[in-house]
Amino acid sequence: MSIWWLMLASGAITFSIRYSFIAAEGHFQPPGWFRRLLPFVPIAALTALTAPELLLVQGELILGGANPRLWAGLVAIIVAAVWRNTLLTIGCGFAALLVLQRF
Amino acid sequence: MPILFGVAPFGVIYGVVALQSGIPALAAMAMSSVVFAGSAQFLLAQLVGAGAPLLLTAGAVGLVNLRHALYSASVAPLLAHLPRRWKLLLAYLLTDEAYAAAIPHMMAVKPNTPQFAVAHWILFGSGCGLWAGWQLSTLAGVLIGTQLPPNLGLDFALPLTFIAIVVPMIDSRARLVAAIAAGTAAVTLAAMPFKVGLFLAALAGLIAGAAMPRSIK
């Protein structure tokens, strides 16, 4: 039984967090500095999600050849910067990972 | 769309992990609809398996999902003109991946244009796609049962997709600084419990980017 209560509580908390600012919009006037932060949300949040995936292997910082995901990720970053194409970026990143994992 | 390939392995693994933690199949499935948050569901399954108290587990879920408040603040001005039922629906669908896929397109739409009035359909579309993918992959995991599928490296599609989304958005020095600050902080703070480090790292990126003087942007 308690798993269902836990589920409801977790769902309610998650939804409240996601709804918070959407609901408050128009009901309060956020300060100017707050508005200036917002354009950086996608870059900051998504980089924070991605960087540990590339740089950490099971919680350890590994920069050498033992971390093929880092090098495949760097290939993807270069491809994304030059061609700005989603599928090409993912394709090259995977291809680089496959090649690097053979060594 | 490629983001779905990145999400699917996590959904399958979540289904398997949930069963291993002693969560009934029906509850594991319902969790994907009621909570609909990948990393929080993993944490839930682990804590349930470890027999953690209900309040602590729910609190941990809140901490893991704190970063979604940033997404909420980010899309709020773009959804301000919508009726409440739209706001409720889009808030429910506001996951990392749906936000990531939709936000570059939504931010490209100028206010007071005809496109602005329909920009929320972008988030609705990516949200629905992710929702369906998450439910189906959870179902697959629950059906597979207690044996983990082989790791094909497909989970790497998620960081690759985020790279494909973020890198083209870095068009100023301030944005580059925001990315470097957030990435460095995320790696440094990765050991913090309940992914609090992720939230703090995102904040660090916001502040670093906004603190850059306008003259050298």
Interface residues (C-beta under 8 A of the other chain):
Chain A: S2 I3 W4 W5 L6 M7 L8 A9 S10 G11 I13 T14 F15 I17 R18 Y19 S20 F21 I22 A23 A24 E25 G26 W33 F34 R36 L37 L38 P39 F40 V41 P42 I43 A44 A45 L46 T47 A48 L49 T50 A51 P52 E53 L54 L55 L56 G59 L61 R69 A72 G73 A76 I77 A80 A81 R84 N85 T86 L87 T89 I90 G93 F94 L97 L98 Q101
Chain B: P2 I23 P24 A27 A30 M31 V34 V35 F36 A37 A40 L44 V48 L54 T57 A58 V61 G62 N65 L66 R67 H68 A69 L70 Y71 S72 A73 S74 V75 A76 P77 L79 A80 K87 L88 L90 A91 Y92 L94 D96 Y99 A100 I103 P104 M107 G153 F156 A157 L158 P159 L160 T161 F162 I163 A164 I165 V166 V167 P168 M169 I170 A174 R175 A178 A179 A181 A182 G183 T184 A185 A186 V187 A190 A191 L198 A201 A202 L203 A204 G205 L206 I207 G209 A210
